[in-house]
Structures are given as C-alpha cells and as structure tokens.
Amino acid sequence: MEYTYHCKGTCAMIINLEIDDEKKLHNVEFIGGCDGNHKGIVRLVEGQDAETVAKTLAGTTCGPRATSCPDQLAKAIESALGKAV
C-alpha cells in the first residue's frame, strides 16, 4: 500500500511510504527538510517491520520542538496502518 502523510511541526513537509503485505516498509521518501538525515533514516528503515519502526521512533524530539522527522515518520506509519495518531 502506498501512503502519503503531511507532516506537522517539522521542516519535512510530506512523507511518502509503502507498506507491503508483510507490513514491511519500502520506498520511504521525505519531501523537504534535512536531506542527509533523511537519507540515513530511509536506509535504516528500508525493509524493516513497520510497527517496530513506529514504536522505536515515536516520541523523538528535535531541539525545542515536541516532534521531529523520525517522530513524524512514526505517525505516518501508524496512520497508514489505521491506528490513532
């Protein structure tokens, strides 16, 4: 399943991702924000279990912000899987 999430409170504006039938993450793409950091996140999560990634990244902050790009990815995954965000 392909999914697009509109970020809130981060430099990244949009996260595109795919979750396969086995709930593995693929083709994660951040639009906007810190390109190098996003490339690193994408490499780390490719092929990983979506629920595990969401649980691991949820609650990560960025400086004084209450959220971050990793936290927004967690929210995108939860939303894609139909869980409350």
C-alpha positions in Angstrom: 0.0 0.0 0.0 1.3 3.5 -0.9 0.7 6.2 1.6 1.3 10.0 1.8 1.5 11.8 5.1 1.5 15.6 5.6 4.0 16.4 8.4 3.2 18.8 11.2 5.8 20.8 13.1 8.9 19.8 11.1 11.0 21.0 8.2 9.9 18.0 6.2 6.5 18.7 4.6 5.5 15.3 3.3 6.4 11.6 3.9 5.7 9.1 1.2 6.0 5.4 2.0 4.9 1.9 1.1 4.0 -0.9 3.4 3.8 -4.4 1.9 1.5 -7.3 2.8 4.0 -8.5 5.4 4.0 -4.9 7.0 7.5 -4.1 5.9 8.5 -0.6 5.0 9.7 0.3 1.5 10.4 3.4 -0.6 10.2 5.9 2.3 10.7 9.4 1.0 10.8 12.7 2.8 9.9 15.9 1.0 11.7 19.0 2.5 13.9 19.1 5.5 17.5 17.8 6.1 18.4 15.7 3.1 21.3 13.9 4.6 19.5 12.9 7.8 16.5 11.7 5.8 18.7 9.6 3.5 20.1 7.9 6.7 16.7 7.3 8.1 15.5 5.8 4.8 18.4 3.4 4.7 17.8 2.3 8.3 14.1 1.6 7.9 14.0 0.0 4.4 12.6 -3.5 4.6 12.0 -3.2 8.4 8.8 -4.1 10.2 6.6 -1.0 10.1 5.2 -1.4 13.6 8.6 -1.9 15.1 10.0 1.2 13.3 7.0 3.3 14.5 7.4 2.1 18.1 11.1 2.9 18.0 10.9 6.4 16.5 7.7 7.6 18.3 8.4 10.5 20.7 11.7 11.5 19.2 12.1 15.3 19.5 14.2 17.9 17.6 15.6 20.7 19.7 12.8 22.5 21.4 10.2 21.0 19.2 7.8 18.4 20.6 8.2 16.3 17.4 10.8 15.5 14.8 11.1 13.9 11.3 11.5 10.4 12.9 8.5 11.1 15.1 6.5 12.2 12.1 7.6 9.0 10.3 6.2 7.0 13.3 2.9 9.0 13.0 2.8 8.4 9.2 3.3 4.6 9.7 0.6 4.5 12.4 -1.8 6.4 10.2 -1.1 4.2 7.3 -1.8 1.1 9.4 -5.0 2.7 10.6 -4.0 3.4 14.1 -4.8 6.6 16.0 -2.2 9.3 15.6 
